[in-house]
């Protein structure tokens, strides 16, 4: 693993798979999840499609820069966002997190890349498509939504698990991972695998303090609907029909708003990326990237 020092002062932990001469794919993970949630097997399978795969820890997560001691009133931010009133100050927004990803491309000397984001990561890559289109070859938004509270609502059960106070201690964190089955793929969710990832994440860098700031960034960034209607970067939207954390309406709305977007709804997929679905998803990512590249080559200079 390596560490990139961005011009903004942020430092991002990252690693790569595949040939650096192949087209780059930047993987952006979701809320509080470290880059290892993009499992190595998934990354290697995607690299086998002829891609230089890059995964990294978002700010306030994993081994990247943390905003220790910076407080935010997340409840006030959420309340204001839902009421569409003036927002309290937040440490950063999704625009800042999108700029981090672009800054990582800068640090690696990559002019343009395919970007793939899961959950909050999908929101971040949508923001990249709005604010940094010249740096993108294609965009894939996975199990995400557009910031409009009328779409992608979580079930009460999933929301309860997501917003529960973080358990204290390694054993409790690992035990709690079985609860993620509430939004996992019904056919494929494996409690033991979920606990293994929780253990690896805890041992690598357990940092629940970043969660309120990341959540505030999501809500403070607002609704992207109007801006998404002007996106011209080829977009693939992937969403599981079993997703209880961000309902399929979030993916459908994303694809509806972005001109020419392709929607792939996956049966038996929840708010996770189980190994049995890796061939389907990595194949779709590769095909989308190839299609986007063909469109770019065919475009008039």
C-alpha positions in Angstrom: 0.0 0.0 0.0 1.1 3.6 -0.7 0.3 7.1 0.5 -0.4 10.0 -1.8 0.1 13.6 -0.7 -2.4 15.8 -2.4 -1.9 19.5 -3.2 -4.8 20.2 -0.9 -2.9 18.9 2.1 -5.0 15.7 2.3 -3.1 12.4 2.4 -4.8 9.3 1.0 -3.8 5.7 1.5 -4.2 3.7 -1.7 -3.1 0.6 -3.5 -3.3 -0.7 -7.1 -3.9 -3.9 -9.1 -3.0 -4.7 -12.7 -0.9 -3.1 -15.3 -0.3 0.7 -14.9 -0.4 1.0 -18.7 -4.0 -0.2 -18.8 -6.9 2.3 -18.5 -7.3 3.4 -14.9 -10.3 2.6 -12.8 -10.7 4.5 -9.5 -12.8 2.7 -6.9 -14.5 4.9 -4.4 -15.9 3.2 -1.3 -18.9 4.2 0.8 -19.8 5.6 4.3 -17.2 4.7 6.9 -16.0 1.7 4.8 -12.3 1.3 4.3 -10.8 0.6 0.9 -10.5 -3.1 1.8 -14.3 -3.3 1.4 -13.3 -3.5 -2.3 -12.1 -7.0 -1.7 -8.9 -8.1 -3.4 -10.6 -10.8 -5.4 -13.0 -8.2 -6.9 -10.1 -5.9 -7.7 -8.0 -8.6 -9.3 -11.0 -9.8 -11.4 -11.5 -6.3 -12.7 -7.8 -5.9 -13.4 -8.0 -9.2 -15.4 -10.4 -7.3 -17.8 -7.4 -5.1 -18.7 -7.8 -2.3 -16.1 -5.3 -0.6 -13.8 -7.4 -0.7 -10.6 -6.9 1.9 -7.8 -8.7 1.7 -4.5 -8.2 4.2 -1.6 -9.4 5.2 1.8 -11.7 8.2 1.8 -10.8 11.1 4.2 -11.8 10.5 7.8 -11.5 6.7 7.2 -8.9 4.0 7.2 -5.3 5.3 6.9 -6.1 8.5 5.2 -6.2 12.0 6.7 -8.6 12.3 9.7 -10.2 15.4 11.0 -9.6 14.5 14.7 -11.4 16.7 17.1 -13.5 18.6 14.5 -17.0 18.5 15.7 -20.2 18.7 13.7 -23.9 18.7 14.8 -25.0 15.9 12.4 -28.6 16.0 13.7 -28.8 19.7 13.0 -27.4 19.2 9.5 -29.9 16.4 8.7 -32.8 18.4 10.0 -31.9 21.5 8.0 -31.2 19.5 4.9 -34.6 17.7 5.0 -36.4 21.0 5.8 -34.4 22.7 3.0 -33.4 25.5 5.4 -29.9 27.1 6.0 -27.3 24.5 6.8 -25.0 24.6 9.8 -21.3 24.7 8.9 -19.8 21.3 8.1 -16.1 20.3 8.0 -16.4 19.2 4.3 -18.8 18.1 1.6 -19.0 15.5 -1.1 -17.4 18.1 -3.4 -14.3 18.0 -1.2 -14.3 14.2 -1.2 -14.7 14.2 -5.0 -11.8 16.6 -5.3 -9.7 14.1 -3.1 -10.3 11.4 -5.8 -9.3 13.8 -8.6 -6.2 14.8 -6.5 -5.2 11.2 -6.2 -5.3 10.9 -10.0 -3.1 14.0 -10.2 -0.7 12.5 -7.7 -0.5 9.3 -9.8 -0.1 11.2 -13.1 -3.4 9.9 -14.5 -5.1 12.3 -16.8 -8.5 10.5 -17.1 -10.0 7.5 -15.5 -13.1 5.4 -15.2 -14.6 5.9 -11.8 -16.8 3.5 -9.8 -18.4 4.4 -6.5 -20.5 2.3 -4.1 -23.1 3.8 -1.8 -21.7 7.1 -0.6 -18.9 6.5 -3.1 -21.6 6.5 -5.8 -22.6 10.0 -4.6 -19.0 11.0 -4.8 -18.5 9.8 -8.4 -21.8 11.5 -9.4 -20.2 14.7 -8.0 -17.1 14.0 -10.0 -19.2 13.8 -13.1 -20.8 17.1 -12.3 -17.7 19.0 -11.2 -14.8 17.3 -13.0 -16.1 15.7 -16.2 -12.9 16.4 -18.1 -11.1 13.9 -15.9 -13.5 11.0 -16.4 -13.7 8.3 -19.1 -16.8 6.8 -17.6 -18.8 6.8 -14.3 -20.5 3.9 -12.5 -22.8 4.6 -9.6 -23.4 1.4 -7.5 -26.2 1.1 -4.9 -26.5 4.8 -4.6 -28.9 7.7 -5.0 -29.2 11.4 -6.0 -29.7 13.3 -2.7 -33.4 13.7 -3.1 -35.0 12.3 0.0 -38.0 11.1 -2.0 -35.8 8.3 -3.6 -33.7 5.5 -2.2 -35.2 5.5 1.3 -33.9 3.0 3.7 -36.2 0.6 5.5 -36.6 1.4 9.2 -34.7 -1.8 10.1 -31.7 -0.9 8.0 -31.7 2.7 9.2 -31.7 1.5 12.8 -28.6 -0.7 12.2 -26.8 2.1 10.3 -27.4 4.8 12.9 -27.0 2.7 16.1 -24.2 3.9 18.4 -20.9 2.1 17.4 -20.2 -0.9 19.6 -17.2 -0.6 21.9 -14.3 -3.1 21.7 -13.1 -5.5 19.0 -15.3 -8.4 20.0 -18.4 -6.3 20.0 -17.6 -4.7 16.6 -17.1 -8.2 15.1 -20.3 -9.6 16.7 -22.3 -6.6 15.4 -21.3 -7.3 11.8 -23.9 -10.1 11.5 -26.5 -7.3 11.8 -25.4 -6.0 8.3 -27.5 -8.9 6.9 -30.5 -6.6 7.2 -29.4 -4.9 4.0 -27.2 -7.6 2.6 -28.0 -9.8 -0.4 -30.6 -12.3 0.9 -29.3 -15.2 -1.2 -25.5 -14.6 -0.6 -25.0 -12.8 2.7 -22.5 -14.7 4.8 -22.3 -13.6 8.4 -18.9 -15.2 8.8 -17.5 -13.3 5.9 -19.0 -10.1 7.2 -17.4 -10.7 10.6 -14.0 -11.4 8.9 -14.2 -8.0 7.1 -15.2 -6.3 10.4 -12.2 -7.9 12.1 -9.8 -6.9 9.3 -11.2 -3.3 9.3 -10.9 -3.0 13.1 -7.3 -4.2 13.1 -6.3 -2.0 10.2 -7.9 1.2 11.6 -11.0 1.4 13.7 -12.2 5.0 13.6 -15.9 5.6 14.3 -15.2 9.3 15.0 -15.2 9.9 11.2 -18.8 8.7 10.8 -20.7 11.9 11.9 -18.6 14.1 9.6 -19.0 11.8 6.6 -22.8 11.6 7.3 -22.9 15.4 7.6 -21.1 15.7 4.2 -23.8 13.5 2.5 -26.7 15.6 3.8 -25.0 19.0 3.5 -24.3 18.3 -0.2 -28.0 18.3 -1.0 -29.9 17.2 -4.1 -27.9 16.5 -7.3 -30.9 16.0 -9.5 -30.7 19.2 -11.5 -27.0 18.9 -12.0 -27.1 15.3 -13.0 -29.4 16.1 -15.9 -26.5 17.9 -17.5 -24.0 15.1 -17.1 -22.5 14.0 -20.4 -20.0 11.4 -19.2 -21.2 7.9 -20.0 -22.9 6.5 -16.8 -23.7 3.0 -15.7 -26.0 2.6 -12.7 -25.9 -0.7 -10.8 -28.4 -1.5 -8.1 -29.5 -4.6 -6.2 -33.2 -5.4 -6.1 -32.7 -6.6 -2.5 -31.2 -3.3 -1.3 -32.8 -2.2 2.0 -30.3 0.5 2.9 -30.7 2.5 -0.4 -33.9 1.3 -2.1 -33.8 0.6 -5.8 -35.7 3.8 -6.5 -32.4 5.6 -5.8 -30.7 3.8 -8.7 -33.7 4.2 -11.0 -33.8 7.9 -10.3 -30.1 8.3 -11.0 -30.4 6.6 -14.4 -33.6 8.5 -15.2 -31.8 11.8 -14.7 -28.5 11.3 -16.5 -28.9 11.4 -20.3 -28.1 8.1 -21.9 -27.4 6.3 -18.6 -27.7 2.5 -18.6 -29.4 0.9 -15.6 -28.4 -2.6 -14.5 -30.7 -3.9 -11.7 -29.4 -7.1 -10.2 -31.6 -9.8 -8.7 -30.5 -11.3 -5.4 -28.2 -8.3 -4.7 -28.5 -6.2 -1.6 -26.3 -3.3 -0.3 -23.1 -5.3 -0.7 -20.9 -6.9 -3.3 -21.0 -10.7 -2.7 -18.4 -12.8 -4.5 -21.0 -14.8 -6.5 -22.0 -11.5 -8.2 -18.4 -10.4 -9.0 -18.3 -11.9 -12.5 -21.5 -10.1 -13.5 -20.5 -6.8 -12.0 -16.9 -6.7 -13.1 -18.0 -7.8 -16.6 -20.5 -5.0 -16.7 -17.9 -2.5 -15.6 -15.5 -3.6 -18.2 -18.1 -3.5 -21.0 -19.3 -0.1 -19.9 -15.7 1.2 -19.9 -15.1 -0.3 -23.4 -18.3 1.3 -24.7 -17.3 4.7 -23.2 -13.9 4.4 -24.8 -15.4 3.7 -28.2 -17.7 6.7 -27.8 -14.7 8.9 -27.0 -12.7 7.7 -30.0 -15.7 8.2 -32.3 -16.3 11.8 -31.0 -15.2 14.6 -33.3 -12.0 16.3 -32.2 
